[in-house]
Amino acid sequence: MANGDLTVAVLGPGGVGGLLAALLARAGHRVICLAGDETARTLREQGILVRGERFGEFTARVEADTELRETADIVLVAVKHTALDAALERVPAKALAEDALVVPLLNGVEHPAALRERYGVERVAPAVIRVESTRIAPGVIEHGSPFVEVDLTGDAVARGRLDRLAGALEWAGVQVRVLDGEAAALWAKMAFLAPLALLTTRYGVPLGEVRTRHREELVSLVEETAAVGRACGAATDAAAALARYDSFPPEMRSSMQRDAEAGRPLELDAIGGALLRAAERHGVAVPVATRLVRELGWSFLGS
């Protein structure tokens, strides 16, 4: 199948999903965004407006519905982990093509198992995305990073099917790597994400202040998560992670921090909880992570 022939369903057209939906639609693919009634109506009428330095400002026309009612080749799952179970009701398995791919772009490492149970082992291709992109209103996306990078994996998926999606994303302007070793790819992102999410959210400050006022905790937490990542098969490097943190803009905030500030549910279990469970399975001591997850639970979950 040629790249331009893809029908792509995007479940959750927010900061990440909305950006990818707009880029793929602009590249000529048929894109169907799946969302609630009001958001779907807005997207049908107005399309998706993207603003940012990397791609400039453009509006992409998309289709939108509350449920996938036609056959899709690709389903990009871009909802928060806290909304995953309810959101998947919008994507019945019967609406997927025989060789369709379900591509979760979620934080964490435990969600692929649930998707495989629902849609089949051979259809699920977990991906990792690195981007700063925010939905400021339905159908309005601000892309803040100078990059959109995706690592595409799938231990049980034929390489040709992964390459087909990679080609479509690359043509749309996304930098893509197709990687062997699903667990390693997911944990490489997790080991970097967890310290950023836990510390910025716990103290309610941007990365720049974490790097200075909470440097000791940052170093310890990065070392802990890198150790868990290595135990799970990822080539995680604490020094390299710290160097990346130090290179980012000081005003950078995590998505978990933005959720906390907006009063939305936190992905604390998907990120912090999954980290602690993996550490326990592999016998890795993570005292700083354990304390931060506990304190965040007390603060935001009332536990």
N, C-alpha and C positions, 0 to 999 in steps of 0.2 A: 504494500500500500504506500502510495506517495505521501510525503509529509503534508502536502496541502490538502489531502483528503480526510484528515482526522476530524472526528467529532469529539470534542473535549467537554466533559461536564466538570464544573468547578463547584465543589461543595464548600460553601463558606467564602463568599467574595469580599473578604475584608482586606486588611493591609497586604497580606501575602497572596491570597487567592485572587483578589481583585486586580493586583498588578499582573500576575501571570495570565489571568483571563484577558486583560486588555492587550498585553503583548502578543498573545497567541491569536486573538481576533484580528489585530492589526496586521499580523503576518499571513492572514488569509484562511485560518481555520474556522470551522464552525464551533462556537463556544456557547454552552448553555450553563448559565449560573443558577445554582439552586439555593434558595433562601426563603425567608418568610414572605408573606403576601405583600407587605408594604415595600420591602427592599426589592423584591422581584418586579413589582410594578414600576418602581423608579428606574431600575436598570433597563427594562424594556423600553421605557419612554425616553430616557436620557443617555443611555449607554454608560460607559465608565470613563471618567476624566482622570488622567494621570498627570501629575506635576512633579518635576524634578530635573536636576541637571543632566543626569545620564541619558534620559530619553526625551528631554524637553517636555512640552505640554501637548497632549493630544487626547482626543476622545475616540474610543473604540465602541462600535455597535456590537451588542451581544444579545442573545436570546436569554430569557430567564423564566423560571417556573419554581413552584414549591416542591416539585417532585420530578424525578427523571422518568419521563413517559416514552422516550424513544431510545433506540440503541446507541450507546456511546462506545467509542474505542478506548478512551482514557477517562478516568475519574480522578481528578486532583482533590484530595481531601485536605482542606486548609482551615478547618475549624479548630478551636481550642480543645484540648483534651477533656476539659470539664463538660463540653457540650457534645462529645463525640457520639455517645450512644443514641441520643435523641436525633442528632443530625443524620445518622445513617439510615433512619427510616425514610429519608428522602431519596435513597438510592436502592431500589429493590434489585436483587441479584438478576432477575429476569430481564432487566433493562441493559445488561452488559453484553457486548459482543462476545463471541466464543473466545477470541484471543485478546479480550480487553485487559487493560492494566488498571489496577487501583493503586494510586500513588499517594500515600500519606506523607504530608509535610509537617507533621506534628513534632512538638518537643517531646523528649523522653525516648524510651527504648522498649516499652512493654506493649505498645498499641498494635504492632503488626500481628501478634497472635490473635487478637480479637477480630481483626479484619480478615485473616485467613479462615477463621472459623465460619465467618459469614459468607465470604465470596470465593473461597477456594485457595489452596496453597499456591497454585501456579499463576494466579492473577495478581498477587500483591507484591509490589515493588517499592519498598520503603525508600524515602529520599530525605536528604538533609539540605536545607536551604540556608544561605547566609545572605541576609538583606536587612536593611532598615526601611520599613514601609508601613505607613499608617493610614487607616481609613478614617478620615475626618468627618465624613457624612456618607450616607448610602450612595455608592457610585462615584465617590471622590477620594482619590488615593494620592497621598504625598510620599514620594519615593526619596528618602534622604541619603542613602548610601551611594557611592560611585560605582557600585557593583551589584549584580545579582548572580550568585553562584549556587549551583545545585550539584550535589553528589547523589547519583542514582544507583541503587543497588537492587538485589533480589536474587537470593541464592537459588530459588526454585524456578526462576523465570528465564526463558530462552534469551540468549544475548541479543539476537536479532530484534526482539521486541523492545528491549531496553534501548538499543541503538536507534530504533525508529522514533521513539519519544525524544531521545537526546537530540536527534537531528532537528526535530520540530522546535524544541526549546532554543537550540543554538541559532537557528534561522530567525527566531523571534528576538534575539538579543541577550539570551541568558548564557552564561558560561557554565558548561556541563562537563562533569566527569562521570564515566560509568565505572564503578568500582567492584572488584571482587571482595567478598568478605563482608556480609551485611552487618554483623555484630560490630566489627571493627569500625565501619563507617559511622554507625549510629553512636557508638561510644566516643569516637573522636569529637563529635559535636557535643555530646552530653558533658564530657569532661571539661569542655570550654564554657558551655552555657551555665552549668550549675553554679560555679562560683560567682559569676556575674549576676545571675538571677537572685541567688540567696542573699548576697551582701547588699546589693542596691536596694532590694526590697526590705530587708531587715532594718536598715538604717535610713531609708528614705532619701538617699542622696545619689547623685550621678556618679559615673565611673571615676571621674577625676578625684572626687573626695574619697572614694573607696581606696584609690591608689595611694593616697597620702595619709589621711586620718586613720585608715583601717588596714594599712599595708601589711602588718604582721599577720592579721587574720587572712588576708587575701593570699599571701604566700603559703600559709599552712593549708588553706582550703584547696588551693590549686594543686599542691602536692598530694593531698588526700584523693582528690578526684582523678588525678593522673594515675595514681596507684590502682584505683578501682578500674579505670579504663584499661590499663595494661593487663589486669587480671581477667578482663572480659575480652581480650584479644586485640585491643587497639594500640597503636604505636604512639601513645600519649606521652608528651614531654612537658614537664612542669615549667622548665625554663623558657621553652618556646611559647607556651601559653602566656606566661607573664610578659614576655616581649610583645606579644600581640595586644594584650591589655594596655600596655604602656604606649602603644602606637595609636590607639583609638582616640577620638576627640573627647575631651574631659566632660563634655555635657551629655555624653551617651548614657541612655537609660535602658534597662531591660524591659521586655514585654511584661514580665511578672510585676515589676515595679509600676508600670503604667496601669496594669489591671488593679493593683492595690490602691493606687491614687484615685481611680475611677469607681472604686467600690465593687468591682467585678470579682467573681470567683477566681481564686488563684490556682495555677497548675502546680501547686506545692507537692501533691502526691506524685504526679507524673514526673517531676524533676527531682525534688528532694527525697521523696519517699522511694522512688525507684533507685536512686543512688544508695540509700541506706540498705535497701533489700539486697542489692548486688554486693555491697560491701560485706554484708553478713554471710551471703552464700560463699564468698571467696575468702572469708577470714581476714579482711582488710580493716584495720582500725581507722575510724573516721570521727574522732571526737569533736572537731570543730563543726563538721557537717551535721552531726547528730544534735549538737546544741542549737545551731541556727534553725534547723527544721523544727525542733521543739519550740523555740521561741517564736518563730513565725506561726506555728500552730496555735499557740496561746494568743498571739496578737490578732490574727485574722480569722481563725476558725473557731475561736471560743472554746478550744479543747483544753 
